[in-house]
Amino acid sequence: MTFTVAIVGRPNVGKSTLFNRLVGRRVALVDDTPGVTRDRREGDGRIGNLVFRVIDTAGLEEAPNESLEARMRGQTEIAVSEADVVLMIIDARAGVLPMDRQFADDIRRTGARTILAANKCEGSAGRDGLYESYELGLGEPVPVSAEHGEGMADLFEALSSAAEANDVSAPDAIDADEDAPLQLAIVGRPNVGKSTLVNQLIGEDRLLTGPEAGITRDSITIDWAYEGRPLRLVDTAGLRRRARVDHKLEKLSAGDTTRAIRFAQVVVLVLDGEAMLERQDLTIARRIVDEGRALVIAANKWDIVGDQAEARQRLRDRLETSLPQIKGVPVVHISALHGRNLDRLLGAVFDIYDIWNKRIATAPLNDWLAAMIEAHPPPLARGRRIRIRYMTQIKTRPPTFALWVSQPTELPDAYLRYLENGLRDDFGLPGVPLRLQMRKGRNPYVKDR
């Protein structure tokens, strides 16, 4: 049995664009003109291995009882009543409008299981609207970009949790239980040995390999188990510099690889031991970090590296200078062709996965914050000391922390790096992306406009 998701929100926030994204094809009409969608439109949605029924609805509007808009709203209310999960969309670039607040109150009164999604969050233009959406009281907002396909992994997790809470089966949902397979993507530049590594791991020539670059075009998924622990391996096409990609087929392959990264839990970046961390390697690594995935670096073809000590030091120095945002990322030197150090590689995968899922209790976190502030107080801004009042972990995968700050826009990046490095060292969070979100407490003495 599947479950049903109703997409609701005021007009022109991107509901139909998200509907098309979920069903995987351009079904619903999309235009900048508000009110294009009138009737309910249904389709089979999919994110990764999660399958569900999705309903696109008309924009919620206040209207007289007998008007067309009122009848459209009636159709939306039917969809809400029939759905297992309500996915409310706001436009993060426009911010939270009074109509959003009104319909959030209406949905809360229905008692429906609701997920709040802040659309149009690509870039930084939607950041303020994302933080503002907390006031709707619908829980942690999921930042997405329906047009560009960003944030789908976070939406996947939110829908999986909602399906479990409603006692609705979610087929093959990642992490629905402890026996769910770990999603492991193998990525890198062309011809670094990705397919050879997968073949060596599973013990058979499942994938085509050879000296030619670009043999793999599609992302191939293989279910496998290591020491009784299930994994879902994804071998991907090599990623070249975007400026060098001009063939349509290679563009499609690159898009498939990007999707594999987005839905992975751990990503192994395979490097050529004789040409490690070139510009394209760093670009891929930063993409993995930006997606919030756990990263393990595999330096392949280590058996043919001449001065291994010098190569190790060069790789270590390059990581410290070019990827400081994932300080302590695990590096394993392997030979995929001869099967060397593959047990160490998988051990690093499981270790980084556990760190990626780590949660820190609020009380010790705030004790730690007080000690950090006492050692190095935040700087002055506009003649006043910036105050950090409170801190809590709001999410895992990757570990994400919210800080309530008196002047959040004035807190310098250097101080955030100081806190981030302290978190890694004191709570054992090496090698995974950390996210710190600034929030400003609401002043009870300032009346709402």
N, C-alpha and C positions, 0 to 999 in steps of 0.2 A: 504494500500500500504506500502511495506517495502522499505528499502534503501540498497544501495550496497557499500561495503567497499573493496577496492583493497589494498592488502598488498604488498609493494614494498621495495626494498633495494638492496644493493650489495650482492654478494653470501656469504652464510654461516654466516648470522647474526641471523638466527633463525626464518625465515618467516614461513616455513612449520610447525615448532614446535608450533608457535603461532596459525597457521591455525587449527591444530589438537586440540589445547586447546579450540578454539572458537566454533568449530563444535561439540566438546564433544566426539570425538572418533578418533582413529588413522587411518586417511584416507590418508594423504600425506606421502610419504616416507621421512624419516629423517635419515641423515647420516652426519658425519663430512666432507665428501668429498664435495667440492663446486660444484654446478651445477647439483645436483640431480634432482631438479625440472626444467622441460623444458616447458611444456604446461601450460596453465592456468587451475587451478583446482578450481571448485566452490562448495560451500556447504552452508547450512543454519547455520549461526552462532547465538549464544545466550550468552549474559552476563546478569545474573539475569533475568529480565522480558523484556529486550531489544532484539528484534529479527531483524536480518538483513541478507542480502546475502553477503557472503564473498568470495573473489577471491584470491587464492594463485598464485603468479607469479614467473617467473624465475628471478634470480639475475641480476641486471642491470650491464652490462659490455660494455666497448668500444670495438668495433670489426668491421672488414671489412664488407662492405655492403652485400656480398653474403655468408658470413659464417653462420654456425649454430648458433653461439652466437648472430649474428645480427638478425636472424629470431626470436630467443627467445626474444630479446629485443623488436622486433616489437609486439610480443604477449603481452608483458608487457605494452607497450604504448597504445595498444587497451584497455586493462583493465583499465588503468588510465583514458582514454577518456570516458569510459562508466560508471565509478564509480561516486557516489555522494560524497564519502569521500575517500581520499588516506591516508593510514596508512604507513608512512615511518619508517622502522626499521633500527637502527644502533646497533652495538655491543659495549656496554658501556665499556667492559673490554679491547677491542682493541683501544678505543677512536675514535675520528673523523679522518677519513683518507681522502686523496685528492679525492678519488672516491666518498665518501659520499658528499663532498662539491659540486662536479660537478653535481651529480644527484639531490641534493637539489636545485641547481640553475635551472636545467632543469624542475623540478616539479613546482617551483615558476613561471616559464614563462608560464606554461599551465594555470595558474589561478585556479587550482583545490583546493578545500577545503582540507587542509592537516593537519594531526595530526602526530607529531613526537614522536616515542616511543623508549626509550633507553632500549634495551633488556639485559639480563644477569646482572641485577642489584641486584641479591641476595648477601647478605653480603656487604662488603665494597670495594671489588675489582673494582666495576663499578662506584664508586662515582665520580672519576675524569673525566671519560668519560661522565657521566651524565651532569656535570657542563660545560664541554667543548662543549656539543651539542647545547648550547644556540647560539653559533656563526653561526649556520646554518640558522638562521633567520626564522625558522618555528614555532616560538612561544614556549610556555612552554612545555618542553619534559615530557612525561609520563614514569616514571621508572617502568619497568615490568620485570618479569622473566617468560618467556613462559614455561620453563621446570618445574618450581616449582609452577606456578599459582599465583605468587605474583603480586600485582599492578593491579589486574583485576577491583577492585572497582574504581580506578582512571581512568582506560581506559573506564569503563562504563560511567562515567560522561563526559569524553571528547567526546565520540561517541554520547551521548545524546545531548550535546550542538551542535555538528556538524550537527546532523540530523535536529535540530530546525532551525539552520542557513540556511540550504538548503531547508527549507519548506517541509521536508519529514517527514511523520508520523513515529514515533517510538513507537510501541505498548507498552503501560503500562510503559513507561519510568519514572523512579523515578524523581520527582521534575520537570516534564515537565511543570507543572503549580502549582498554589497554592493549588489546590484540590487534588494533588497527595498524596497517603497515606504515612504516616511516617513509615519507616521500623524499627520495634522494635523487637529485638531478646532477648529471655529469656534464659540465660545460667547459668551454675553452676555445682557443683559436683553432682553425683547421689544421689537421694532421699533427696534433700533439699526443694522440694515443687514447682518445676517449673510448672509442668502440673496442679497442684492444683491452682496455681496463675492464670494461663491462664483461666481455667474454671471459677474461681471466677470473673475475669474481664469481660468475655463475658456473664456470667449469665447462663451457661448451662454446662452439663457434656460432653463437646465435646471431651475431651482427657481421655484416661485411666489413672487412678491413683491408688495407693495402697502402702502398706508398703514395697514392694519389690523394691530393687534398680535396675535401668536399664530397667524399663518398656518401656520407650520411646526409640525407635531406630532411626526412621527417623525424620528429621526436618519437622514439620507440620506447614503449613502456613494458617492463618485464617484472613480474611478481616473483619474488625470491625470498629465501629465509637464510639468516646467518646465525648459527648456534641457537636455533629455535625462535629467533626474533624476526618477524616478517618485515620485509622492505619492498618498496616499489621503486625500482631503478628506472630512470629516464635518461636514455642516451640522446644527445641533441646534436644538431648540425653545428659546425664551427661558425663562430662569429668573426667576420672581418670588419675592418673599419668601414663605417657607413659610407664614406666618400668613394670607396672602391666597389660598392655593391650597386650594380646597375641592371642586373638581370632580374626579371620579375620572379622567377622561381627561387632565386637566392633570397630575395626580399621576403617571400612567403616563409622560407625556411627560418630566416632570422626572427620573424614574428612568432613562429612556432617555438623557437628556443626561448624567446622572451616570456611567452606564456608558461613554459615549463619552469622557468625561474620563479615566476610569480606564484605558482601553486605548489612549489617545493617547500619542504620544511628545512632541509639541509642541502646545500649546494657544494659540490666538490669542483673547484676550479683547477683544471689540469694545465700545468705549465710544461713547456719543453725545457728540460734541464740545461740545455746548451744556450738557450735564449730566454731567460726567465724575466717575468714582469716587464715585458715591453709595454709600449703605450696602450695597445689594444687589451692586453691582460689587465691593466689597471682600470681601463674603461669598463670591462666586464665585472671586475671586482666591485667597483663603485656602484654599478647597476644592482648587483646582488645586495649590497648593503642598503641602498636606497629602498629596495623592496622589503627590507627588514628580515631577510633570510639569514640563517646561520651558515657560516662559511668555513670550509676547510680547504687548504691549498695543498695540492699534490704535485710535487716536483718530479715529473716523469723522466724516463730515460736516464736515470741517475747512474746507471751502470756504465754509461759511455762518457760521463763527465770526467775531465782530466783532473784538475786540482779541486777536489771536492770541498776541502776546508775553505778555500778562497771563494768558491761558489756559494757555500752556506753563508759566509759573512756578507757577501754582496747582496744576497737575497734578504737577509735580516736587515741590513741598512736600508734597502729600498722600501721594505715594508714600513719601517719606522718613519721614513720621510714622506712616503706617498700615500700610506693608508693609516694615518694615526687614529682615525675614527673607529678602528677595530683593533686597538692595541691588544696584543697577545693572541692573535689569530693562529690556530694550530697549523703547522707546516709539517708534512710527512714526505720524505724522499723515497720514491718507489721506482720500480721497474715493472710496468704493466706487462711487457713482453715475457719476462721471466718470472712474474708473480712474486716479486720481492716486496716485503713490508706491507702487504695488503691487509694483514691482520691489524697492524698498527693504524693503518688508514681507517678501517672500520671502527676501531676503538676510539679514534679521535672523532669520528662522526657521531657515535653514541654519546660521548662526553659533551660535545658542543651542543647536541640536542637537549641534554639535561639542563645545561646552563641557560639555553634559550627559553626553556620553560620555567625557570626559577622564579619563585615569588618570595618577597621579603616582607615581613610583618611591619605594620605601620609604626608601632612603638619603638622598636630598635632603629628603624629608619630615621625617626625624628630625633632620637638621642644622638645618632651619628651626625645628623644635620646640625644640631646645636654645637657639637664639638668642632665641626668644620667651620662654622661661622665664627666661633670664638677664636679659632686659630687664624683665620683670614676673613675678616668681616667684608661684606659687599661694599663696593665703592659708593661715593656720594653721587647724587644726580639731582640737578636743579637745586643745589644747596641743601639737600636732605639725604640722609642715609637710606639706601635701599634696604627694605626689610623683607626677609623670607620667613613667613609665618608658619608654614606647614608643608609637609611633603608626604605623599603616599604613592604606592605603586598601583596604577589603574589598569594595567594589562601586562600579560606575558606575551612572548612570541612576536616581536622581541620585548625584553623588559622595558616598560614604558612608565615614566614617573611624572606626576603632576606636582608643581610647586606653586603655592599661593604667594605672590610677590606684590609688594606695594606699588612698584613701578616696573611692570614686566617688560615693557619695551626698552627700558634703560639698562637692564642687566646685561653687561658685556659678555660676548662670546667667550672671552678668556676665563671669566668666572664660571661659566657653565662647563667649560673643559676641566677646570679645577674640580668641580663637583663630580663630573663624569669619571675622571681618573680615580677619584677617591672611592666612588661606588665600585669600580672594577677591583681595586686593590683590597678594600675592606670587606666586601661581600662576595668575592670570588666570582666575578663576571668577566673573565678575560675572553676576548675574541668574538664577542657578539655585539651587534648594533645596540646602542642604548638611545632611548628617546626621552628628552626632558621637555615637558610642555609647561609654559608659563600661564598662570591664571591670576586674575585680579579679583580679590574679594569685593563683594557688593557693599557699598557704604549705606547703612540703614538710615543715615541722616540726610541723604540726598533723595528728594522726591523724584519719582519717575515722571518723565516729560509726557 
